[in-house]
Each structure stands twice: as structure tokens, then as C-alpha cells.
Amino acid sequence: MKHTDIPAKQGLYDPAFEKDACGMGFVAHIKGRPSHDIVSQALTMLINMEHRGGQGSEPNSGDGAGMMIQLPHRFFSLEAEKLG
């Protein structure tokens, strides 16, 4: 589903600051709580981006599209220890 209208002012979003830009989005919980829903929303956003974020524009290189997520230190340490 593609949206062509600019949404109304809501929460932290203000259409007065809307500018035409190249492939970037941001999804987060305002209090920093991790959840599967946030990841799902970020993937939907990435898929819907037409320029750079949602498709490779060059046939011989990647476009760097992806997401950054938190990785709990305890989990990372345990996995790193398993790998030596």
C-alpha cells in the first residue's frame, strides 16, 4: 500500500518540516522499549521506500539498505564466548 498524501500533524510529526529526500526512515518506541512490532514496522517502511532503501539501483553493488537494532550485551557476550 502506497501513501501519496502527506499525513496530518500528529505526535512528533509535523508536515511543515516535510522535504523531498532520499531513502531514510526512523521507527522507535518513545520510551526505548524493544519489541517485535517495532522491527515489523521498520521492515514495512524499508519495503515501501522506492529510492535506495527499497531496491538496489546498481546491478553490481548493494545500496546499503537495512536496519540498525539494539543487541543486548549479555546475549552478544554469550554468543561471542561460544565462538571463542
KAJO-V254247 format. One record per helix or strand of 3 or more residues. SS is the DSSP state (hx for helix, st for strand). FROM is the first residue (numbers start at 1). TO is the last residue. If there is no record, write none. Layout:
BEGIN
<<SS & FROM & TO> <SS & FROM & TO>>
END
This chain:
BEGIN
<<hx & 15 & 17> <hx & 36 & 48> <hx & 73 & 83>>
END
